[in-house]
Amino acid sequence: MSDSIFRKDGTAQGVAKQRYIETLAKPDQRVINDPYAKRFVLGASLITLMGHKLSVWITQKFAPGFHEHLISRTRFIDDLVEKNAASGSEQYIILGAGYDLRAHRLELPFSLKVFEVDQPEVQVRKRSKLPKDLPNASNVSYVGVDFNRQSLTEQLLAAGFDQSKRTIITLEGVSQYISKDATASTIKELSELTNHSGSTFFISYVDESLKNDPEACFGKGYPKATKRAETIKNLSAKVGEPWVSFFNPEEIETLLSENGFALTQNKTLADLNDEYFTPVGRRIPEHHIFKLEHFVVAESNTTAT
Ligand SMILES: C[S@@+](CC[C@H](N)C(=O)[O-])C[C@H]1O[C@@H](n2cnc3c(N)ncnc32)[C@H](O)[C@@H]1O
């Protein structure tokens, strides 16, 4: 067995770290709140000591906008899930859930059934760190799947997934780590599994221009864009989870539409600055805008009868 401190969960820890840093901001200045993130972060005591401002400043030295990008992704999905749950979705599938605690930290209707899907090793580690008195715990089922090798359908059905109910599905920060075929087959399976149920699908993807035109992935004047693009790409490889798949917007739209999902939104941090950061006095300047990952929402073309 490897003695790495990361056991398939290095990137999940990385995202949890940014959520913890954000949670340390003053309540009227923070964009998201994740009271559980700290449990999954190595060196959390040091981050607590440094506080929000210094921790964000240090992250900026690595890549301006990196923290805000991940936080805007979390907030965008929080809003989407809350809106969908309030308007009648009865099930929520979190694909590649990692250390996402949305099922417990958002105020979701008790009737919403949540299915968390990830690699079994990551789920075991997650569950060992969760508090005993977790809100909404009885509504969450854990489904252990490797997207590159296994199919989801059987496991989701065995876990009690109901094909007739309206469902929201999120694939957050995952498509870059799995093969394009695995992303395509996951979307296909979910489209078939949720057929006629009026589902909503969220997927994030890394823009393929990162490879041939890195400057396009950042705001105007972003410092050392090409070099930074390389550093960011290598960061996850260092914890054993390299980025292997990149998409262009048309490719994603086609993939979704071939599976009965119509694209309704495609956003980056540049689009969410006004909505999330300006109101809390933290507007991100153009030369710190980080937009190499897109946040896409699609709706299934069919509705429940
Ligand atoms: C960057 S983390 C994102 C976690 C979570 N969605 C978030 O945003 O906090 C990527 C997640 O994808 C999961 N993942 C990567 N490859 C996978 C695979 N082949 N099958 C299932 N899950 C996978 C990892 O275990 C990890 O939890």
The ligand as an ORCA input file, in Angstrom:
! r2SCAN-3c Opt
* xyz 0 1
  C     -11.571     17.638     -6.941
  S     -12.424     16.410     -6.044
  C     -14.019     17.161     -6.002
  C     -14.818     16.702     -4.827
  C     -16.146     17.428     -4.654
  N     -16.993     17.278     -5.815
  C     -15.912     18.882     -4.341
  O     -16.030     19.709     -5.260
  O     -15.595     19.178     -3.194
  C     -12.620     15.104     -7.229
  C     -13.449     13.948     -6.707
  O     -13.653     13.029     -7.791
  C     -13.512     11.730     -7.286
  N     -13.064     10.858     -8.383
  C     -11.948     11.001     -9.148
  N     -11.835      9.977    -10.010
  C     -12.905      9.165     -9.780
  C     -13.336      7.933    -10.341
  N     -12.649      7.337    -11.302
  N     -14.487      7.375     -9.872
  C     -15.196      7.976     -8.873
  N     -14.831      9.158     -8.300
  C     -13.697      9.733     -8.742
  C     -12.411     11.857     -6.228
  O     -12.412     10.761     -5.327
  C     -12.760     13.179     -5.586
  O     -13.622     13.038     -4.503
*
